[in-house]
Amino acid sequence: MNIIMRLLANGLILLFIDWLLDSITIDSYGIALLAMFILSIMNMLVKPILQLITLPITILTFGLFSFVINAFTFLITSYVVSGFVIHTYWGALLGSFLLTIIQSLIVKKE
């Protein structure tokens, strides 16, 4: 049940980011929920592989390259989900950064 509540809250956060940024467009709340579901799958499957491949550059940048990896998974999600459009890479970077910050402030993780 907790996972469903987190998914619903993250969908609202994603809609807020859509309202905040011009470079991200989401058609509806259902699309936002689908995008969050796909993003969760991307974070479970694709992100660890990317982190392993880019480990040397992540170490050199003191972990800041992980923001680029987050933006990349965010961008891949926009290609998979129709109705969730990210117009620029910088929009993906800022959107993923805002999503991470707002999630850490609002959504309680156990």
Backbone as a chain_set.jsonl record, in Angstrom:
{"seq": "MNIIMRLLANGLILLFIDWLLDSITIDSYGIALLAMFILSIMNMLVKPILQLITLPITILTFGLFSFVINAFTFLITSYVVSGFVIHTYWGALLGSFLLTIIQSLIVKKE", "coords": {"N": [[0.822, -1.202, 0.0], [1.985, 1.189, 0.697], [3.711, 1.677, -1.391], [1.993, 2.335, -3.462], [0.894, 4.721, -2.532], [3.189, 6.313, -2.528], [3.737, 6.351, -5.262], [1.466, 7.738, -6.206], [1.861, 10.217, -4.93], [4.301, 10.959, -6.095], [3.477, 11.237, -8.721], [1.93, 13.562, -8.514], [3.948, 15.33, -7.791], [5.445, 15.298, -10.124], [3.605, 16.49, -11.881], [3.571, 19.022, -10.734], [6.18, 19.847, -11.294], [5.967, 19.932, -14.047], [4.222, 22.098, -14.254], [5.876, 24.05, -13.27], [8.164, 24.189, -14.952], [8.856, 25.151, -18.296], [9.953, 23.512, -20.182], [9.095, 20.925, -19.88], [6.391, 18.835, -20.582], [3.316, 17.484, -19.687], [0.542, 15.523, -20.36], [-1.666, 14.574, -18.761], [-2.785, 13.545, -15.448], [-2.804, 10.781, -15.308], [-0.908, 10.13, -17.245], [1.301, 11.189, -15.946], [1.466, 9.453, -13.759], [2.005, 7.049, -15.102], [4.46, 7.739, -16.247], [6.006, 8.048, -13.915], [5.955, 5.427, -13.004], [7.316, 4.08, -15.077], [9.726, 5.458, -14.89], [10.564, 4.589, -12.39], [11.059, 1.902, -12.954], [13.119, 2.25, -14.801], [15.033, 3.344, -13.083], [15.549, 1.144, -11.531], [16.546, -0.78, -13.331], [18.134, 0.314, -15.53], [19.661, 2.465, -14.508], [21.561, 1.414, -12.497], [23.347, 0.037, -14.194], [24.319, 2.094, -15.827], [25.564, 3.616, -13.847], [27.6, 1.907, -13.07], [29.104, 1.731, -15.43], [29.915, 4.382, -15.765], [31.454, 4.888, -13.544], [34.231, 5.716, -13.127], [34.259, 8.447, -14.083], [32.323, 9.491, -12.43], [33.54, 9.317, -9.967], [35.685, 11.063, -10.404], [34.32, 13.482, -10.636], [33.369, 13.831, -8.137], [30.883, 12.647, -7.58], [29.001, 14.233, -8.841], [28.348, 13.615, -11.442], [26.306, 11.869, -11.3], [23.97, 13.302, -11.425], [23.754, 13.775, -14.137], [23.297, 11.184, -15.036], [20.804, 10.717, -13.823], [19.28, 12.616, -15.227], [19.476, 11.539, -17.774], [18.062, 9.088, -17.522], [15.591, 10.181, -16.974], [15.099, 11.475, -19.385], [15.045, 9.277, -21.15], [12.727, 8.075, -20.22], [10.851, 9.936, -21.099], [10.934, 9.436, -23.809], [9.823, 6.922, -23.939], [7.229, 7.097, -22.846], [4.393, 8.292, -24.258], [2.959, 11.499, -24.378], [4.298, 12.521, -22.285], [6.6, 14.816, -22.42], [9.841, 15.992, -22.862], [11.5, 18.807, -23.696], [14.136, 19.82, -23.882], [17.553, 18.926, -23.1], [18.555, 20.234, -20.869], [16.235, 20.845, -19.572], [15.502, 18.284, -18.791], [17.592, 17.749, -17.029], [17.233, 19.739, -15.045], [14.597, 19.123, -14.314], [14.842, 16.475, -13.301], [16.531, 16.991, -11.179], [14.909, 18.704, -9.596], [12.831, 16.894, -9.076], [14.148, 14.978, -7.51], [14.908, 16.554, -5.287], [12.396, 17.493, -4.301], [11.13, 15.051, -3.787], [12.754, 14.095, -1.741], [12.131, 15.911, 0.235], [9.352, 15.703, 0.621], [8.22, 13.048, 0.29], [8.154, 10.352, 2.407], [10.614, 8.042, 3.081], [11.123, 4.641, 3.809]], "CA": [[0.0, 0.0, 0.0], [2.881, 2.33, 0.793], [4.268, 1.925, -2.719], [0.954, 3.006, -4.247], [0.808, 6.104, -2.051], [4.375, 7.011, -3.017], [3.557, 6.555, -6.699], [0.485, 8.816, -6.37], [2.507, 11.477, -4.527], [5.3, 11.295, -7.106], [2.745, 11.741, -9.886], [1.603, 14.963, -8.24], [5.209, 16.084, -7.852], [5.789, 15.436, -11.543], [2.715, 17.517, -12.436], [4.048, 20.314, -10.231], [7.371, 20.188, -12.07], [5.45, 20.329, -15.357], [3.681, 23.453, -14.115], [6.978, 24.945, -12.959], [9.121, 24.302, -16.052], [8.282, 25.193, -19.639], [10.576, 22.511, -21.045], [8.473, 19.627, -19.629], [4.955, 18.857, -20.835], [2.604, 16.253, -19.337], [-0.846, 15.68, -20.792], [-2.66, 14.344, -17.714], [-2.295, 12.91, -14.232], [-2.556, 9.384, -15.652], [0.391, 10.098, -17.929], [2.317, 11.428, -14.918], [1.605, 8.205, -13.01], [2.691, 6.102, -15.974], [5.848, 8.195, -16.35], [6.68, 7.725, -12.656], [6.113, 3.977, -12.965], [8.407, 3.745, -16.006], [10.955, 6.014, -14.308], [10.971, 3.675, -11.31], [11.651, 0.728, -13.595], [14.416, 2.695, -15.345], [15.961, 3.51, -11.97], [15.926, -0.181, -11.04], [17.233, -1.595, -14.328], [19.106, 1.009, -16.369], [20.531, 3.34, -13.729], [22.749, 0.748, -11.941], [24.284, -0.27, -15.274], [24.975, 3.359, -16.182], [26.448, 4.014, -12.757], [28.784, 1.06, -13.124], [29.892, 2.104, -16.603], [30.464, 5.73, -15.605], [32.034, 5.019, -12.21], [35.438, 6.571, -13.06], [33.95, 9.881, -14.22], [31.574, 9.879, -11.234], [34.537, 9.523, -8.906], [36.429, 12.285, -10.721], [33.479, 14.671, -10.418], [32.881, 13.758, -6.754], [29.491, 12.229, -7.554], [28.109, 15.146, -9.553], [27.928, 13.021, -12.701], [25.056, 11.14, -11.06], [22.883, 14.163, -11.914], [23.657, 13.528, -15.579], [22.66, 9.872, -15.175], [19.387, 10.919, -13.506], [18.666, 13.329, -16.354], [19.409, 10.607, -18.892], [16.931, 8.18, -17.296], [14.406, 11.027, -17.106], [14.935, 11.689, -20.82], [14.616, 7.998, -21.731], [11.312, 7.902, -19.856], [10.025, 10.78, -21.968], [10.849, 8.786, -25.118], [8.995, 5.722, -23.817], [5.849, 7.455, -22.508], [3.833, 9.371, -25.077], [2.21, 12.412, -23.521], [5.297, 13.067, -21.368], [7.58, 15.348, -23.362], [10.892, 16.873, -22.368], [11.936, 19.492, -24.904], [15.585, 20.038, -23.91], [18.324, 18.155, -22.112], [18.648, 21.033, -19.64], [14.956, 20.645, -18.895], [15.579, 16.976, -18.142], [18.513, 17.876, -15.898], [16.574, 20.522, -13.995], [13.427, 18.371, -13.859], [15.266, 15.354, -12.457], [17.06, 17.588, -9.95], [13.758, 19.126, -8.794], [12.129, 15.689, -8.635], [14.927, 14.402, -6.408], [14.828, 17.439, -4.119], [11.034, 17.504, -3.755], [10.888, 13.733, -3.23], [13.443, 13.97, -0.454], [11.469, 16.772, 1.216], [7.953, 15.374, 0.858], [7.902, 11.63, 0.379], [8.88, 9.686, 3.463], [11.142, 6.745, 2.675], [11.342, 3.764, 4.969]], "C": [[0.863, 1.262, 0.0], [3.461, 2.688, -0.57], [3.263, 2.679, -3.58], [0.832, 4.468, -3.821], [2.006, 6.925, -2.521], [4.266, 7.313, -4.5], [2.568, 7.693, -6.96], [1.089, 10.175, -6.006], [3.537, 11.91, -5.564], [4.657, 11.771, -8.4], [2.359, 13.201, -9.711], [2.849, 15.843, -8.29], [5.604, 16.318, -9.299], [4.891, 16.46, -12.237], [3.116, 18.916, -11.969], [5.279, 20.768, -11.007], [6.98, 20.598, -13.483], [4.922, 21.753, -15.322], [4.818, 24.465, -13.942], [7.896, 25.205, -14.151], [8.407, 24.293, -17.398], [8.816, 24.078, -20.535], [10.03, 21.099, -20.821], [6.972, 19.776, -19.813], [4.366, 17.492, -20.512], [1.139, 16.475, -19.643], [-1.857, 15.538, -19.663], [-2.0, 13.69, -16.502], [-2.0, 11.431, -14.474], [-1.228, 9.203, -16.358], [1.517, 10.307, -16.915], [2.537, 10.166, -14.082], [2.346, 7.151, -13.822], [4.165, 6.459, -16.109], [6.617, 7.866, -15.064], [6.905, 6.227, -12.526], [7.28, 3.545, -13.859], [9.737, 4.268, -15.477], [11.465, 5.137, -13.167], [11.627, 2.424, -11.878], [13.013, 1.075, -14.175], [15.453, 2.825, -14.229], [16.399, 2.168, -11.395], [16.795, -0.942, -12.03], [18.38, -0.881, -15.035], [20.118, 1.791, -15.536], [21.725, 2.619, -13.095], [23.795, 0.405, -13.003], [25.041, 0.992, -15.688], [25.934, 3.824, -15.098], [27.729, 3.183, -12.75], [29.698, 1.446, -14.282], [30.599, 3.449, -16.393], [31.106, 5.957, -14.237], [33.304, 5.874, -12.177], [35.141, 8.07, -13.165], [33.132, 10.373, -13.027], [32.527, 10.129, -10.075], [35.315, 10.816, -9.149], [35.632, 13.56, -10.45], [32.858, 14.692, -9.026], [31.381, 13.479, -6.682], [28.533, 13.114, -8.327], [27.617, 14.578, -10.892], [26.651, 12.21, -12.529], [23.838, 11.982, -11.457], [22.673, 13.967, -13.409], [22.975, 12.19, -15.841], [21.168, 9.972, -14.869], [18.659, 11.61, -14.652], [18.508, 12.405, -17.557], [18.25, 9.619, -18.723], [15.601, 8.931, -17.406], [14.073, 11.241, -18.584], [14.485, 10.412, -21.533], [13.142, 7.746, -21.43], [10.416, 8.742, -20.746], [9.924, 10.198, -23.376], [9.918, 7.576, -25.091], [7.522, 6.067, -23.634], [5.387, 8.585, -23.423], [2.904, 10.207, -24.207], [3.087, 13.027, -22.445], [6.472, 13.504, -22.232], [8.558, 16.251, -22.626], [11.541, 17.487, -23.595], [13.449, 19.66, -25.007], [16.263, 19.148, -22.877], [18.419, 18.921, -20.795], [17.346, 20.971, -18.856], [14.917, 19.316, -18.164], [16.479, 17.036, -16.911], [17.86, 18.623, -14.741], [15.355, 19.78, -13.438], [13.802, 17.212, -12.955], [15.838, 15.855, -11.136], [15.911, 18.021, -9.034], [12.988, 17.931, -8.255], [12.837, 15.061, -7.448], [14.8, 15.244, -5.144], [13.44, 17.39, -3.481], [10.688, 16.146, -3.152], [11.548, 13.592, -1.856], [12.792, 14.834, 0.629], [10.081, 16.273, 1.592], [7.708, 13.894, 1.133], [8.787, 10.97, 1.42], [9.323, 8.313, 2.968], [11.432, 5.916, 3.919], [12.545, 2.908, 4.769]], "O": [[0.514, 2.269, -0.616], [3.677, 3.863, -0.869], [3.643, 3.567, -4.343], [0.682, 5.351, -4.666], [1.86, 8.096, -2.872], [4.649, 8.392, -4.952], [2.802, 8.524, -7.838], [0.853, 11.167, -6.697], [3.637, 13.095, -5.881], [5.219, 12.611, -9.102], [2.449, 13.988, -10.653], [2.799, 16.972, -8.779], [6.046, 17.408, -9.66], [5.36, 17.216, -13.088], [3.01, 19.881, -12.726], [5.405, 21.946, -11.339], [7.583, 21.504, -14.058], [5.147, 22.528, -16.252], [4.726, 25.599, -14.414], [8.357, 26.331, -14.338], [7.47, 23.524, -17.612], [8.192, 23.74, -21.54], [10.456, 20.165, -21.501], [6.353, 20.701, -19.287], [4.849, 16.468, -20.995], [0.556, 17.483, -19.244], [-2.817, 16.305, -19.605], [-0.822, 13.333, -16.53], [-1.051, 10.887, -13.909], [-0.506, 8.24, -16.103], [2.567, 9.672, -17.014], [3.674, 9.846, -13.736], [3.209, 6.445, -13.299], [5.023, 5.577, -16.086], [7.771, 7.446, -15.133], [7.93, 5.798, -11.998], [8.123, 2.746, -13.451], [10.761, 3.597, -15.6], [12.674, 4.967, -13.006], [12.629, 1.943, -11.349], [13.957, 0.293, -14.061], [16.614, 2.459, -14.411], [17.49, 2.057, -10.835], [17.693, -1.677, -11.619], [19.483, -1.421, -15.125], [21.311, 1.774, -15.838], [22.83, 3.159, -13.143], [24.995, 0.475, -12.738], [26.257, 0.96, -15.876], [26.998, 4.365, -15.397], [28.81, 3.697, -12.46], [30.92, 1.485, -14.131], [31.748, 3.622, -16.8], [31.281, 7.101, -13.819], [33.446, 6.695, -11.271], [35.709, 8.869, -12.421], [33.231, 11.54, -12.649], [32.329, 11.058, -9.293], [35.575, 11.574, -8.214], [36.199, 14.589, -10.081], [31.94, 15.466, -8.759], [30.689, 14.018, -5.818], [27.357, 12.774, -8.457], [26.589, 15.013, -11.412], [25.982, 11.897, -13.514], [22.789, 11.431, -11.788], [21.54, 13.992, -13.889], [22.168, 12.073, -16.763], [20.352, 9.379, -15.575], [17.544, 11.226, -15.004], [17.512, 12.484, -18.277], [17.532, 9.344, -19.684], [14.606, 8.377, -17.875], [12.909, 11.194, -18.98], [13.635, 10.465, -22.422], [12.401, 7.262, -22.285], [9.326, 8.303, -21.113], [8.936, 10.437, -24.069], [9.296, 7.243, -26.1], [6.656, 5.404, -24.204], [5.919, 9.694, -23.373], [2.153, 9.669, -23.393], [2.663, 13.958, -21.76], [7.243, 12.675, -22.716], [8.168, 17.144, -21.874], [12.074, 16.77, -24.442], [13.992, 19.644, -26.111], [15.643, 18.683, -21.92], [18.37, 18.319, -19.722], [17.349, 21.035, -17.626], [14.376, 19.217, -17.063], [16.167, 16.447, -15.876], [17.931, 18.185, -13.592], [15.11, 19.805, -12.232], [13.143, 16.986, -11.94], [15.654, 15.223, -10.096], [15.932, 17.74, -7.836], [12.539, 17.946, -7.109], [12.19, 14.654, -6.483], [14.607, 14.706, -4.054], [13.32, 17.26, -2.263], [10.024, 16.084, -2.117], [10.96, 13.035, -0.929], [12.895, 14.519, 1.814], [9.668, 16.399, 2.745], [7.052, 13.543, 2.114], [10.014, 11.019, 1.33], [8.508, 7.521, 2.494], [11.917, 6.42, 4.932], [12.884, 2.107, 5.64]]}, "num_chains": 1, "name": "protein.A"}
